[in-house]
Amino acid sequence: MSQPQVPKPLDEGPFYHGTKADLREGDFLSPGFRSNYRPEVVVNHIYFTALRDGAGLAAELAAGDGQPRVYLVEPTGAFEDDPNVTDKKFPGNPTRSFRSGAPLRVIGEVTDWTRLAPDALQEWRVRLAAIAADERGEIIN
């Protein structure tokens, strides 16, 4: 009789989340807030990545007036590849982007992430505005 196979984790991490929220160790990030990329959409998941600078990009592009911040986070439940970038835009998951319906626990703030140059940040904002204006640029929620 064969032993049951334990599924391999999607990624071992560490995991990061970029935001403009001022958080503390032990705080939780939860789904149910407006998308940074389509503010009319309330997202059913919390998004995170295993790439520190990917979280930095998300922090720079996040809605709000606060300081962009990157946090080391720990998923508290099951998670999946983010279908908004995985396979839809890139084969596989080269961005190591994930989402979960369960909260993320903040382990601490990360300060050694790479900031975007102002012109690069503006290019990203122009790209996101074009996506938001395109009806086909939907968020898989």
Secondary structure as UniProt FT lines:
FT   STRAND          15..19
FT   TURN            25..26
FT   STRAND          28..29
FT   TURN            39..40
FT   STRAND          46..49
FT   HELIX           52..61
FT   STRAND          69..75
FT   STRAND          80..81
FT   TURN            83..85
FT   TURN            87..89
FT   TURN            94..95
FT   STRAND          97..100
FT   STRAND          104..110
FT   HELIX           118..133
FT   TURN            135..136
//
